[in-house]
Amino acid sequence: MPVLIGSGVAIGYGKFSWWRALLALVVALALQIGVNYSNDYSDGVRGSDEKRVGPVRLVAAGLAPPRQVLIAAFGCFFVAGVAGLVLAAVTSWWLLAVGVASVAAAWFYTGGPRPYGYIGLGEVFVFAFFGVIAVAGTAYVEMRSLSWLALIASVPAGLLACALLMINNLRDIRSDAQAGKRTLAVRLGDARSRIGYVWTLLTPFAVPAALAFYRPYSLIVLLALPLTQTPIRSVRAGASGPALIRALGQTGRVQLTFGIAFTIGLALHLPACSRLKSLKNCQEMCRMGGADPHKAVLSP
């Protein structure tokens, strides 16, 4: 979803690159899969998943040896690293630092001697890496420049990622507390975690509304708003256990629908000259009107 949104920003500026977008998608997916394997391994060897309420984990359930899960995690990080290296080579070498930080964040979520996911910082890092960095980074590698619009568009992406993590940790409050895993949900408690979930699920819709003057088609995201009703009703009613697993899936559908709609809304705002049949015609029209044809082509 964040890669889609970042690409939507690039399309809106008329600077979309399909192969760069594809590489950014490989990086994002490989990191996402890798952090799940890493989480499975680290929580499994620590014993944090022994009383797990959610879906089965490989290490905790004895379905795979810890070493194999660890190899799978680092295999995914390697794939992300290779794709990221190509993007850095054709864009800017400072992206290597972003790549190293992303892999480190994926591993130290539950890995290492002091995992930040165990002290309530999971949502902070998820917002940063699956929101700001994923969206703005995707737009940057396609446009080869930073964009204020990409930074703003990254906010709803990050908040929706936090909503997924919040409802996941809300489901596991009791088992996490017993295992010494002090997630944000454990720190906030059940009632305030439910309020936090609703806030992170609904606030993203305010961002496209605020952008409506610059990107009016971004209001298409309101089509996803009705999908929030069912998981919010379930969470506010005090759902727990399997009911929260269903709400997690419903939250994922909100995230995906929002992402697709927001991408379309951002992409539909094409530069005026890109709608003409050719660059030559555009430049000729600008000269007739006394405008700078280069600025007309490059500005949104």
N, C-alpha and C positions, 0 to 999 in steps of 0.2 A: 504493500500500500504506500509506504513512503517513497519508494522508487517511482511508482506511478505518479504521485503528486509532484515530485521533483521534475519528472519528464513533462508533466503538464505545464509547469512554469516555463520550461525551455521551449516547448511548442508555442506557447503564447508569445514568446519573444522572437519566434521564427528561427530558433537555433537548435532544433532537435537533432540528435544523432542517435540512430537506432542501435548501432553497435556499441556505443558508449553506454547507452541505457541498458543494453543486454548485459554488459560486463558489470555494471552497477547492481543489476538484479542478481547476478551470480554471487557477488560479494555479500549482498544483504541476506540472501537465502542460505548461503554457506555458513555465515555467522549465526543466523537464527537456528539452524539445525545443529551447528557445533555447540552453541551454548546450551541447547537442550540435552545433548549427549553429555556435556561437561557437568551439567546440573544433576543428571541421572547418576553419573559416576561419583561425584563428590558427596551428594546427599546419601548415596547408597553406602559408601565406605564409612561415612560418619554415623550411619544408623538413623539418620533423620527421617527416612521414609518407611521405617518399620511399621508405623501405625497410620499409613497414608490413606486418606479418604478418596482421593482423586484417581485418575486412570493409572493402570499398572506401570511400574517402573522396572527397567531391565535388571539393574543390579539388586535392588531391594527384593524383587520377586525371584531372584535366582535364575532368570531367563537367559542371562549372558554373563560371562566372567567379567569382572571389573576391568581387566586389562583390555579386553576387546572393545568395551564401551569407551575407554580412554583413547584407544587408537582411532576409533571412529570420530571422536571429538577433534583430535588434532589433525585427522585427515581432512575434516571440513575446514578447519582453520587454514590448512595448507592451500586448499582450493581457493578460499577467499583471498589469501595472500598472493597467489599467482595472478588472479584476475585483477586485484588491486594494484599489483606491480605494473601490469600493462597500462592501466589507467594513469598511474603516476608517470610512466615513461612518456605518454603522449599528452599529458596535461601539465603537471607540476610535481617535482620531486618532493615537495613538502607534504604531499598526500601520504607519503610513507609513514610519517609520524602519526597521522590520523589512523592509518591501518594498524600500526602497532598498538595504539591506544585502544582501538576497537577489539582486537584479539585479547588484549590484557583485560579489558572490561568483561568480555565474554567468559574468560577463565576465572577471574577473581570474584565473579558473582557469588559462587558457592565454593570455589576452589581456593587453595592457599591457606596459610595459617590464620588469617583474619578476613574471611569473605565479607564483602560489604553487604551482601544480601541478608546476612545474619544480624546486621545492626540497623536495619530499617532504611537503607539507602538504595534499595533496588529500584524504586520508582524514579529516583533522581537520575540514575544512570540510564534507565530505559527511556526516559524523556529525552535525555541528551543524545543517545546513540541511535535509537529507533525513531526519533523525532527530528531534532535539529541537524545532526550530522548526516542522517540518511537522506533527508529531503534536500537540504541545502547542498550536501555533497554531490548528490545526483545531478542537481541543476548546474552545479559548478563544473563538473567534468564534461557536461554537454555544451554549456555556454562559454566555458573557459573564463568566467568572471563571476564574482559574488553578486547575489541579487537580494535586495531588501524583501522582495515578494517571496522568494524561497524561504527566507528566515521566518516571515510571518506565517507562511503556509505550513511550516514545520510544527507550529504550535499545536494545531488539532491532531496532527499525526502522532505527536508525542503523548498528548493527553489520552488518546484512544488506546495507545499501547499501555499506558499506565492503568487504564480501566480494566484491561485484560489481566494485568498482573494483580491488581487490587482484588478483583473477584476471585482469582485463583488463590490468593493468600487468605482472603476472607473464609473460604472453604476450609482451609487448613489451620485456622487459628489455634485450635486446641492441640493438635498434634505438633505444630511448630513450637508452641509454648513449652510443651513437655520435652521437646528435643533441644531446647535452648536456642531456637532460631527466632530471633527478635525482629521479625519483619515489621514493616510499617503497620500492617493490619494488627499484629500482636500489640504493638505499642499504642495504637489508637483505641483498641478494643472493638468489640463487635458492632455496637451502635454507631460510633463515629466512622468506622470503616465503611459501613453501608452508605452513610452520607457522602463520604469521600468518593465512593464508586459512582454514585449518581452525578456528583459534580463533574468528575472526569469524563463521564459519558455524554453529558449535555453541553458543557462549556464549548467543546469544539465547534458546535453549530453557530456560535456567536462570531467566530472568526470570519467565515465567508460572508456573514451579514455585514460585518464591519468593512469588508473589502468590496462590497457591492458597487460602490461608486467607481472603483477602478476596474473591477472584474465582475460585471453584473450577472454573467452566466454562472458564477460560482454559487448562486442561490439554488442551483439545481440540487445541492446537498440536502435541501429540506425534504426531498423525497425519501431520504433515509431516516428522518426523524420518527415516523410512526414505528419503525423497527425497535426503537428504544423502549417502547411502552411495556412490552412483555418482560424483559429482564429487569427493568426498574420495579415493576409491580411485584415480581418474585422476590427481589432483594429487600424491598421495603416491607414485605409481608413476613420476613424472617426466615426465608428459605435457607436450608443447610444441606450438607452432604450431596447426594445425587442431584437434587434440585438445582444446586449451584453449578454443577457440571453442565446441566442444560443451559443455564443462564450464561455460562462461559461461552458456549457455542453460539448463542444468540448475540452475545457481545461481539464475537468475531465477525458475524454477519453484518452487524452495524458498521464495524470498522471497514470491512471490504466494500460495502455499498457506498459508504461515505467517501472512501478513497477513490472509487471509480467515478462517482458523480463530481467530486471536487476536481479531479484530473480533467474531466470533460469541460467543466466550467472555466478552468484556468486556460485550457488549450484553445477554446473558442475565441479568445481575445487575441486575434492575429493582428500584426501590424497592418495598417491600411494598405500599404503598397504591395503586401504579399497577396492581396486579393486580386490584383491586376494580372493580366495575362503574362506580362513579362517585365523584367527590371527596366528594360529600355523604355517601355511606355511610361512606367512610373517616373523615371528620371526626366523624361520629356515634359510630363505634366507639371512636375515640380519647377522646372526651369521657366515654363510659361507663367507660373504663378509667382516667380521670384523667390522660391524657397531653395534651400540647400538639399539637393537630391540625396546626398550621403546621410544626412541627418534623418531625412524622411524614411530611408530604408532601415536605419539602425534603431530608431527610437520606437517604443511601443505605442 
